[in-house]
Each structure stands twice: as C-alpha cells, then as structure tokens.
C-alpha cells in the first residue's frame, strides 16, 4: 500500500524529533491514515505519484491523532469530562481533511434527460 508520508515528515511538522516510544505509534497512524486517504479519494490520481496535498493531509491527520489519548473518545476541559470508548481510538479522516481531499473523490451526479418542448399540432 502507498504511504503518503513518513515519520520524518511528521517530525518536521511537529517541530521536534519523535521519541523512541512514539515511533511505532506514528508508523501505525501513517499506515491507517494512508489507507483512509486512499479509500476516500476514489477519483483519478496517479498511484505512483500522488498529489502533494496527500502528504500534507496525511501529516496533519497523524499529528491530530497523536494528540489524542488511545481509548478516549471525548475530553472536555471545563468541569472536566472524559468519555472512554471500547475502540483504541476513533480513527478516521477529519472534516477538514475530507474537504481538502474532495477534488480527488469521484462524484455522482444526475443528468436531466428532458425532450425538447413540442410544437402544438393544429389538426
């Protein structure tokens, strides 16, 4: 499967080197995020040379998922509220990522098949 970024790409965008204990999680998140991007982008794009936007989105999504604690579905700061879920994390593409990638998604549409109006006949 195509990986749209590397751990080094993520580290550059984080502005710091990855800790040794972070690297396996980052690698797993890169795999997951790349799969989500490839699945979402059903349109035509060069599989051997993906758009540069895929790198930016993949890094942003990996960093977003790095900032969440596994197993926590929601955190609220005021009046401290935490919700835990059964899954390790709620992975998936964010709305911002889907918006950025939307031009690479095949779209369905409709075509009106109306016949032209007919002249009334005088019989």
N, C-alpha and C positions, 0 to 999 in steps of 0.2 A: 504494500500500500504506500502511496505517496505521503510523505510527511511534509507539511507546509512550513515548518520552522524547525530550528534546532534548540537545544538547551542553551547554546552560546547566544543565539538571537534573543532568547528570553532574558538571559542575564544582562545583556546590553541594555535592554529596555527597562529592566528593573534598576539599573544603575549600580549594581553590585554583583560580585561573583556569587554563584549558587553555593550554599553549604553542602557538604558531602551527603548529609542526610536528606537534603531537598532534591537532589538529582534524580533518584528513582521516581519520585512523585512527578517531577517535571516531565520526565520522559514518558510516563504513563499518560499524563494530561495532554502531551503533544500528540500521542497516538489517538487518544479519544477525540480531541478537538479536530484533528485532521480527518478522522472518519466522519464527524458531524458535518464538516465543511463539504467534503466530497459528496455526502448524501444529500445535503441541501442544494448544492449547485448542480442541478440536473441539466443545465443548458450546455451549449457548446463552448468548451475551452480546451486548450492544448494540454493534454495529460502529461506530456513530457516537459512542458514549460508553462506551469500555471501562472496566472496573473500575480503581480507583485502584491496586490491587495490581500491575497490569501495569506501571505507571510505576516502582514500587519494584523489581520483579524485573528490569526492563529495565536500570535504572541499575546495580544490583548485578552483573548479568552483564557489562555493558560494562566496569565497573571491574575485575572479575575477569579479563576477557580483556586489559585494558590492562596488567595486571601480569605477563603472560607475554611472553616474547620470541618473535617470529614464527619458526617453524621448530623451536622447541624443544618436544619432547613431554613431557619429564620432567627436572626438576632435583633433585638430592639434595645437601644441604649437607655432611653428614659424609662424609668420604672422597670428596669432590667427584665426582659422576657426572652427566653430561649426556647425554640421548638426543635426537637430531635426527630429524625426520621429513621426508617428501617434501612434505607439505602445508604451506601457510603457517602454519597453526595448527590445533589440534584444537578447532574451534568446536562449540558445542552447548550445550544447557541443562545446568546442573549438577543434581545430585540434589536439592539444597536448592530450586532454582528449580522443578523438576518437582513436588516435594512441595507447595510453596506454591501452585502453579497447578492442582493436581489436581482441585479442585472445579469448575473450568471445562472439564474434559475429559469428553467423553461416555463413559459406561461401558457395557460389555456385561455382561449377566448371564443367568442361567438362571431359568426358572420351572418348578417341578415340576408336571406335569400328571397326577397320580395320580387315579384314580377312587376314590370313597369305598368303604370295605370293604362287601362284600355279605353280607347275612344268609345263613347256610346254609339250603338248602331241605330240607324233610323230605318226601321222596317215598316 
